[in-house]
Amino acid sequence: MKDREVNFLNTFRTHPRRIFLVDALGALLSAILLFGVLAQFEHYFGMPRKVLYILSVLAFCLFGYSISCYQFIKTNRKPFLKVIIACNIVYSLISIGLIVEYFDKITELGFIYFVLELIVIGVIVFVEYRTLQKIQFS
């Protein structure tokens, strides 16, 4: 198991741009799910549509930032990775706050979605942080 983790993290050390792509794809998936699925089926998930639209805009902004870093940042990636980590943590805290705020309205399916999204973001942040520690950015 440890060898797999090391190999996975080494991928980002040898190809540091990939962490930006992984983050961008995750943010895009969140934006699409929030806007295109959860907001359209509000009664199944319980979170108010307006809140879901706001979260989807935030996720899309994170996508834009991450994909821009992937495309355009060739050197000194460290400060840009720090920004992504911070933004993912802030997005997670906002999501947790909204779960607490609308706890009485959120359905089991909605709760499962948000918990799974937070787990995925947590894993991405962990990988980004480990990458930040291990990579010597050029």
Buried (B, 14 or more C-beta within 10 A) or exposed (E): EEEEEEEEBEBBBEEBBEBBBBBBBBBBBBBBBBBEEBBEEBEEBBBBBEBBBBBBEBBBBBBBBBBEBBEEBEEEBEEBBEEBBEBBBEBBEBBEEBBEEBEEEBBEEBBEBBEEBBEEBEEBBEBBBBBBEEBEBE
